[in-house]
Amino acid sequence: MKTALVFSAIVAGCTAFAPSASTAARSSATALAGDLSGEIGAQAPLGFWDPLDMTNGGEKDTFDALREIELKHGRVAMLAVVGYLTTYAGNRFPGAEGLSALWNMSLDDYLWIFGTCAVLEICMSDRTGNSEFAGDWRNGFDFGWEKQSEDWKTKKRTIELNQGRAAQMGILGLMIHDSMGNLNEILPTP
């Protein structure tokens, strides 16, 4: 069973890079709706990559909404990786460890988590209507951003996007290895 799962994962990974028969139709639709290949995050080696056509053929509004979601997930994943590694290093509250803590929490704990998420979801959005880009949640506070050049801003936004993507893969890997029970083999023991 394990060998079949590994084999199917390898085959799925290989087919992800195979050329699609509908590439020409998709690229012409993207050219008509809007060229998103110049957007931040459309980088080598893939460029603008939308195999599931989630941007509806390159619609800018749909792309911006998905980019905001990607930024939010990346920011949460960066916090999750830091939090996971901090608790793994021994800095933790008393109680269960790892993913098993989810099954040992009380209802009050779940309510606190969902309440905190709800407050963050409400507060962390463009409340002023003056955002410079999707995911710009400064809300009137300027931390020196306005004084910087456009090249600097593009570089910082690209860095944040790439680190968020890496963190999403990182927390996924940590969760998988924790559930497999071999996290001690890939992380040093505190």
Buried (B, 14 or more C-beta within 10 A) or exposed (E): EEEEEEEEEEEEEEEEEEEEEEEEEBBEBBEEBBBBEEBBBBEEEEEBEBEEEEBEBBBEEBBBBBBBEBBBBBBBBBEBBEEBBEBBEEEEEEEEEBBEBEEEBEEEEEEEEEEEEEEEEEEEBBEEEEBEEBBBBBBEEEEEEEEEEEEEBEEEBEEBBBBBBBBBEBBEEBBEBBEEEEBEEEBEEE
